Amino acid sequence: MFSAPRIEVRVVQLASASPAVGAASDELAQASGSNSWFTGTSGPSANLYHEAFNDPSAWAPRPRGTVPMAVAVSLTQDVAVRRLAERDHHIVRWTELARGGHFLAAETPTALADDLREFFGSLS
């Protein structure tokens, strides 16, 4: 009989609020890269980008989405064009966070969790 290993998940806020500052972002990048490499998932992860880029239907016009969507972007490094996002998706919440970076959930978990709570609370 197969028994799944027990997995423990912990939320840890890193010391650095911005990936451009401090070693915390380096540690996160190294841990993330190591996780992909040691588990053999870096190739399949990269393949997703290859397939999406080489799929002609990915560039075809599509109808605007109808599912309510929230967007949280970090002003320290994320680049999102709101006009284009709103053109293609039903954006009901757009949050620009002053802190955090590419790994927003690890760098500012409280701010992201608060934003998610507000978004889902507004859907009722």
N, CA and C atoms as a LAMMPS dump frame, in Angstrom:
ITEM: TIMESTEP
0
ITEM: NUMBER OF ATOMS
372
ITEM: BOX BOUNDS ff ff ff
-5.0000000000000000e+02 5.0000000000000000e+02
-5.0000000000000000e+02 5.0000000000000000e+02
-5.0000000000000000e+02 5.0000000000000000e+02
ITEM: ATOMS id mol type element x y z
1 1 1 N 0.846 -1.175 0
2 1 2 C 0 0 0
3 1 3 C 0.891 1.237 0
4 2 1 N 0.528 2.184 -0.849
5 2 2 C 1.28 3.422 -0.972
6 2 3 C 0.748 4.455 0.009
7 3 1 N 1.638 5.093 0.727
8 3 2 C 1.213 6.19 1.596
9 3 3 C 1.991 7.435 1.199
10 4 1 N 1.254 8.494 0.987
11 4 2 C 1.868 9.755 0.572
12 4 3 C 2.679 10.346 1.716
13 5 1 N 3.819 10.927 1.401
14 5 2 C 4.605 11.569 2.456
15 5 3 C 3.872 12.79 2.999
16 6 1 N 4.087 13.053 4.264
17 6 2 C 3.479 14.225 4.888
18 6 3 C 4.266 15.455 4.464
19 7 1 N 3.546 16.471 4.031
20 7 2 C 4.186 17.699 3.573
21 7 3 C 3.804 18.828 4.515
22 8 1 N 4.797 19.536 4.983
23 8 2 C 4.551 20.675 5.866
24 8 3 C 4.746 21.958 5.075
25 9 1 N 3.78 22.835 5.161
26 9 2 C 3.855 24.109 4.46
27 9 3 C 3.904 25.223 5.496
28 10 1 N 4.878 26.104 5.363
29 10 2 C 5.003 27.237 6.27
30 10 3 C 5.129 28.503 5.448
31 11 1 N 4.536 29.583 5.947
32 11 2 C 4.678 30.889 5.312
33 11 3 C 5.776 31.629 6.059
34 12 1 N 6.772 32.043 5.329
35 12 2 C 7.905 32.741 5.924
36 12 3 C 8.085 34.062 5.198
37 13 1 N 8.122 35.143 5.947
38 13 2 C 8.364 36.445 5.34
39 13 3 C 9.862 36.689 5.343
40 14 1 N 10.391 37.008 4.19
41 14 2 C 11.82 37.238 4.074
42 14 3 C 12.198 38.584 4.658
43 15 1 N 13.452 38.704 5.055
44 15 2 C 13.921 39.941 5.676
45 15 3 C 13.904 41.1 4.696
46 16 1 N 14.201 40.843 3.45
47 16 2 C 14.242 41.915 2.451
48 16 3 C 12.884 42.073 1.801
49 17 1 N 12.411 43.3 1.693
50 17 2 C 11.111 43.563 1.08
51 17 3 C 11.228 43.703 -0.431
52 18 1 N 12.407 43.851 -0.941
53 18 2 C 12.588 44.014 -2.377
54 18 3 C 13.691 43.087 -2.85
55 19 1 N 13.476 42.403 -3.985
56 19 2 C 14.508 41.495 -4.454
57 19 3 C 15.781 42.209 -4.869
58 20 1 N 15.706 43.501 -5.1
59 20 2 C 16.902 44.24 -5.495
60 20 3 C 17.8 44.515 -4.29
61 21 1 N 17.293 44.284 -3.093
62 21 2 C 18.038 44.603 -1.885
63 21 3 C 18.218 43.356 -1.037
64 22 1 N 19.432 43.061 -0.641
65 22 2 C 19.67 42.04 0.361
66 22 3 C 19.836 40.633 -0.162
67 23 1 N 20.338 39.784 0.741
68 23 2 C 20.627 38.397 0.398
69 23 3 C 19.388 37.521 0.43
70 24 1 N 18.307 37.995 1.049
71 24 2 C 17.106 37.168 1.147
72 24 3 C 16.602 36.786 -0.229
73 25 1 N 16.657 37.715 -1.178
74 25 2 C 16.189 37.404 -2.526
75 25 3 C 17.111 36.391 -3.2
76 26 1 N 18.412 36.479 -2.917
77 26 2 C 19.353 35.505 -3.468
78 26 3 C 19.059 34.112 -2.923
79 27 1 N 18.771 34.036 -1.625
80 27 2 C 18.461 32.744 -1.016
81 27 3 C 17.189 32.162 -1.612
82 28 1 N 16.188 33.003 -1.833
83 28 2 C 14.934 32.54 -2.415
84 28 3 C 15.153 32.045 -3.841
85 29 1 N 15.92 32.789 -4.618
86 29 2 C 16.195 32.385 -6
87 29 3 C 16.968 31.069 -6.027
88 30 1 N 17.94 30.924 -5.132
89 30 2 C 18.712 29.69 -5.075
90 30 3 C 17.847 28.511 -4.645
91 31 1 N 16.989 28.73 -3.665
92 31 2 C 16.109 27.652 -3.205
93 31 3 C 15.127 27.257 -4.298
94 32 1 N 14.57 28.241 -4.983
95 32 2 C 13.619 27.96 -6.053
96 32 3 C 14.299 27.22 -7.201
97 33 1 N 15.454 27.69 -7.598
98 33 2 C 16.199 27.028 -8.673
99 33 3 C 16.631 25.625 -8.293
100 34 1 N 17.096 25.464 -7.06
101 34 2 C 17.509 24.14 -6.59
102 34 3 C 16.331 23.176 -6.555
103 35 1 N 15.189 23.674 -6.108
104 35 2 C 14.001 22.839 -6.05
105 35 3 C 13.64 22.32 -7.438
106 36 1 N 13.681 23.179 -8.434
107 36 2 C 13.368 22.767 -9.802
108 36 3 C 14.406 21.787 -10.338
109 37 1 N 15.672 22.052 -10.042
110 37 2 C 16.743 21.203 -10.562
111 37 3 C 16.732 19.822 -9.91
112 38 1 N 16.674 19.768 -8.595
113 38 2 C 16.765 18.486 -7.892
114 38 3 C 15.544 17.604 -8.09
115 39 1 N 14.398 18.195 -8.351
116 39 2 C 13.182 17.403 -8.568
117 39 3 C 12.981 17.081 -10.044
118 40 1 N 13.868 17.581 -10.891
119 40 2 C 13.776 17.288 -12.314
120 40 3 C 12.611 17.985 -13
121 41 1 N 12.161 19.113 -12.455
122 41 2 C 11.012 19.804 -13.042
123 41 3 C 11.398 21.071 -13.793
124 42 1 N 12.68 21.385 -13.895
125 42 2 C 13.068 22.612 -14.602
126 42 3 C 12.792 22.491 -16.098
127 43 1 N 13.049 21.322 -16.685
128 43 2 C 12.773 21.121 -18.112
129 43 3 C 11.293 21.246 -18.443
130 44 1 N 10.427 20.489 -17.741
131 44 2 C 8.996 20.628 -18.014
132 44 3 C 8.472 22.046 -17.763
133 45 1 N 9.025 22.733 -16.782
134 45 2 C 8.593 24.107 -16.521
135 45 3 C 8.948 25.01 -17.699
136 46 1 N 10.145 24.86 -18.21
137 46 2 C 10.58 25.675 -19.345
138 46 3 C 9.825 25.288 -20.612
139 47 1 N 9.44 24.026 -20.725
140 47 2 C 8.724 23.572 -21.913
141 47 3 C 7.387 24.29 -22.074
142 48 1 N 6.771 24.658 -20.97
143 48 2 C 5.518 25.399 -21.021
144 48 3 C 5.689 26.68 -21.83
145 49 1 N 6.789 27.399 -21.598
146 49 2 C 7.046 28.637 -22.329
147 49 3 C 7.324 28.353 -23.808
148 50 1 N 8.067 27.292 -24.08
149 50 2 C 8.36 26.921 -25.461
150 50 3 C 7.074 26.604 -26.226
151 51 1 N 6.206 25.805 -25.618
152 51 2 C 4.959 25.443 -26.281
153 51 3 C 4.061 26.659 -26.492
154 52 1 N 3.955 27.506 -25.496
155 52 2 C 3.097 28.685 -25.614
156 52 3 C 3.614 29.632 -26.694
157 53 1 N 4.933 29.81 -26.767
158 53 2 C 5.505 30.728 -27.74
159 53 3 C 5.353 30.205 -29.164
160 54 1 N 5.402 28.879 -29.333
161 54 2 C 5.338 28.285 -30.664
162 54 3 C 3.949 27.81 -31.062
163 55 1 N 2.932 28.158 -30.308
164 55 2 C 1.556 27.78 -30.617
165 55 3 C 0.885 28.935 -31.37
166 56 1 N 0.596 28.752 -32.669
167 56 2 C -0.01 29.844 -33.442
168 56 3 C -1.353 30.303 -32.876
169 57 1 N -2.098 29.389 -32.263
170 57 2 C -3.407 29.783 -31.726
171 57 3 C -3.269 30.682 -30.497
172 58 1 N -2.089 30.702 -29.877
173 58 2 C -1.89 31.549 -28.7
174 58 3 C -1.969 33.026 -29.063
175 59 1 N -1.692 33.35 -30.315
176 59 2 C -1.665 34.743 -30.744
177 59 3 C -2.965 35.154 -31.429
178 60 1 N -3.889 34.216 -31.593
179 60 2 C -5.157 34.522 -32.261
180 60 3 C -6.061 35.34 -31.337
181 61 1 N -6.867 36.224 -31.902
182 61 2 C -7.801 37.002 -31.072
183 61 3 C -8.782 36.084 -30.342
184 62 1 N -9.099 36.443 -29.128
185 62 2 C -10.034 35.665 -28.313
186 62 3 C -11.076 36.598 -27.731
187 63 1 N -12.242 36.05 -27.4
188 63 2 C -13.238 36.908 -26.744
189 63 3 C -12.757 37.311 -25.352
190 64 1 N -13.215 38.455 -24.891
191 64 2 C -12.843 38.967 -23.566
192 64 3 C -13.346 38.01 -22.497
193 65 1 N -12.532 37.743 -21.508
194 65 2 C -12.909 36.859 -20.414
195 65 3 C -14.051 37.439 -19.586
196 66 1 N -14.833 36.562 -18.977
197 66 2 C -15.971 37.011 -18.166
198 66 3 C -15.8 36.699 -16.686
199 67 1 N -14.801 35.909 -16.341
200 67 2 C -14.564 35.54 -14.949
201 67 3 C -13.922 36.72 -14.23
202 68 1 N -14.469 37.125 -13.062
203 68 2 C -13.852 38.235 -12.321
204 68 3 C -12.396 37.916 -11.978
205 69 1 N -11.516 38.881 -12.193
206 69 2 C -10.091 38.665 -11.972
207 69 3 C -9.51 39.807 -11.159
208 70 1 N -8.587 39.462 -10.279
209 70 2 C -7.851 40.461 -9.509
210 70 3 C -6.39 40.415 -9.942
211 71 1 N -5.761 41.563 -9.956
212 71 2 C -4.355 41.663 -10.317
213 71 3 C -3.634 42.384 -9.193
214 72 1 N -2.537 41.793 -8.713
215 72 2 C -1.677 42.445 -7.724
216 72 3 C -0.291 42.543 -8.341
217 73 1 N 0.195 43.749 -8.479
218 73 2 C 1.514 43.957 -9.062
219 73 3 C 2.409 44.681 -8.076
220 74 1 N 3.674 44.34 -8.135
221 74 2 C 4.662 45.012 -7.305
222 74 3 C 5.25 46.155 -8.107
223 75 1 N 5.226 47.334 -7.538
224 75 2 C 5.763 48.497 -8.237
225 75 3 C 7.286 48.5 -8.278
226 76 1 N 7.931 47.572 -7.536
227 76 2 C 9.387 47.555 -7.526
228 76 3 C 9.962 46.883 -8.762
229 77 1 N 9.217 45.956 -9.393
230 77 2 C 9.795 45.327 -10.57
231 77 3 C 8.782 44.748 -11.55
232 78 1 N 7.54 44.564 -11.166
233 78 2 C 6.568 44.015 -12.102
234 78 3 C 6.197 45.04 -13.16
235 79 1 N 6.005 44.553 -14.361
236 79 2 C 5.552 45.401 -15.445
237 79 3 C 4.237 44.812 -15.947
238 80 1 N 3.18 45.539 -15.779
239 80 2 C 1.875 45.095 -16.258
240 80 3 C 1.193 46.275 -16.931
241 81 1 N 0.671 46.031 -18.093
242 81 2 C -0.011 47.088 -18.822
243 81 3 C -1.504 46.929 -18.553
244 82 1 N -2.001 47.782 -17.679
245 82 2 C -3.377 47.677 -17.228
246 82 3 C -4.374 47.768 -18.382
247 83 1 N -4.1 48.652 -19.302
248 83 2 C -4.997 48.846 -20.45
249 83 3 C -5.182 47.534 -21.226
250 84 1 N -4.09 46.804 -21.45
251 84 2 C -4.177 45.546 -22.184
252 84 3 C -4.841 44.45 -21.349
253 85 1 N -4.543 44.435 -20.056
254 85 2 C -5.166 43.436 -19.185
255 85 3 C -6.674 43.63 -19.137
256 86 1 N -7.109 44.872 -19.016
257 86 2 C -8.546 45.152 -18.946
258 86 3 C -9.237 44.911 -20.285
259 87 1 N -8.497 45.029 -21.355
260 87 2 C -9.069 44.759 -22.676
261 87 3 C -9.425 43.269 -22.827
262 88 1 N -8.568 42.396 -22.292
263 88 2 C -8.731 40.957 -22.498
264 88 3 C -9.404 40.227 -21.348
265 89 1 N -9.467 40.843 -20.167
266 89 2 C -9.988 40.153 -18.984
267 89 3 C -10.97 41.038 -18.225
268 90 1 N -11.788 40.41 -17.427
269 90 2 C -12.765 41.126 -16.598
270 90 3 C -12.096 41.467 -15.258
271 91 1 N -11.303 42.531 -15.244
272 91 2 C -10.555 42.932 -14.052
273 91 3 C -11.498 43.692 -13.125
274 92 1 N -11.664 43.174 -11.915
275 92 2 C -12.522 43.853 -10.936
276 92 3 C -11.705 44.455 -9.799
277 93 1 N -10.424 44.088 -9.718
278 93 2 C -9.558 44.638 -8.663
279 93 3 C -8.131 44.721 -9.195
280 94 1 N -7.523 45.884 -9.042
281 94 2 C -6.134 46.104 -9.471
282 94 3 C -5.4 46.727 -8.294
283 95 1 N -4.421 46.019 -7.758
284 95 2 C -3.689 46.499 -6.597
285 95 3 C -2.22 46.679 -6.959
286 96 1 N -1.694 47.83 -6.65
287 96 2 C -0.276 48.108 -6.859
288 96 3 C 0.39 48.172 -5.494
289 97 1 N 1.274 47.222 -5.232
290 97 2 C 1.941 47.119 -3.931
291 97 3 C 3.315 47.783 -3.997
292 98 1 N 3.605 48.614 -3.015
293 98 2 C 4.865 49.354 -2.979
294 98 3 C 6.052 48.465 -2.618
295 99 1 N 5.785 47.343 -1.959
296 99 2 C 6.87 46.445 -1.54
297 99 3 C 6.712 45.108 -2.228
298 100 1 N 7.791 44.343 -2.201
299 100 2 C 7.763 43.013 -2.808
300 100 3 C 8.367 43.039 -4.187
301 101 1 N 8.399 41.88 -4.787
302 101 2 C 9.003 41.76 -6.106
303 101 3 C 8.419 40.571 -6.84
304 102 1 N 9.251 39.876 -7.577
305 102 2 C 8.802 38.748 -8.388
306 102 3 C 8.2 37.639 -7.53
307 103 1 N 8.758 37.403 -6.359
308 103 2 C 8.251 36.377 -5.446
309 103 3 C 7.378 37.039 -4.382
310 104 1 N 6.341 37.696 -4.811
311 104 2 C 5.487 38.5 -3.949
312 104 3 C 4.934 37.705 -2.765
313 105 1 N 4.504 36.493 -3.007
314 105 2 C 3.912 35.681 -1.937
315 105 3 C 4.929 35.356 -0.844
316 106 1 N 6.188 35.265 -1.191
317 106 2 C 7.216 34.968 -0.193
318 106 3 C 7.756 36.241 0.452
319 107 1 N 7.754 37.331 -0.289
320 107 2 C 8.35 38.562 0.221
321 107 3 C 7.391 39.401 1.061
322 108 1 N 6.136 39.438 0.676
323 108 2 C 5.138 40.203 1.431
324 108 3 C 3.853 39.379 1.546
325 109 1 N 3.916 38.254 2.258
326 109 2 C 2.765 37.36 2.321
327 109 3 C 1.532 37.995 2.958
328 110 1 N 1.724 38.843 3.943
329 110 2 C 0.578 39.457 4.618
330 110 3 C -0.177 40.396 3.679
331 111 1 N 0.544 41.229 2.944
332 111 2 C -0.098 42.16 2.013
333 111 3 C -0.846 41.404 0.926
334 112 1 N -0.241 40.339 0.407
335 112 2 C -0.897 39.559 -0.637
336 112 3 C -2.12 38.832 -0.089
337 113 1 N -1.999 38.247 1.094
338 113 2 C -3.137 37.544 1.705
339 113 3 C -4.289 38.511 1.98
340 114 1 N -3.982 39.706 2.472
341 114 2 C -5.024 40.713 2.712
342 114 3 C -5.73 41.084 1.41
343 115 1 N -4.96 41.247 0.349
344 115 2 C -5.543 41.607 -0.932
345 115 3 C -6.432 40.481 -1.465
346 116 1 N -5.989 39.237 -1.313
347 116 2 C -6.801 38.095 -1.74
348 116 3 C -8.102 38.013 -0.948
349 117 1 N -8.011 38.235 0.362
350 117 2 C -9.225 38.223 1.194
351 117 3 C -10.229 39.287 0.738
352 118 1 N -9.733 40.478 0.477
353 118 2 C -10.614 41.558 0.032
354 118 3 C -11.244 41.243 -1.307
355 119 1 N -10.456 40.671 -2.214
356 119 2 C -10.975 40.326 -3.539
357 119 3 C -12.092 39.278 -3.431
358 120 1 N -11.795 38.164 -2.758
359 120 2 C -12.808 37.1 -2.661
360 120 3 C -14.008 37.534 -1.836
361 121 1 N -13.781 38.411 -0.846
362 121 2 C -14.896 38.937 -0.066
363 121 3 C -15.821 39.816 -0.883
364 122 1 N -15.279 40.468 -1.899
365 122 2 C -16.086 41.347 -2.743
366 122 3 C -16.921 40.597 -3.778
367 123 1 N -16.653 39.303 -3.946
368 123 2 C -17.37 38.527 -4.97
369 123 3 C -18.745 38.044 -4.521
370 124 1 N -19.021 38.117 -3.233
371 124 2 C -20.309 37.572 -2.759
372 124 3 C -21.477 38.451 -3.094
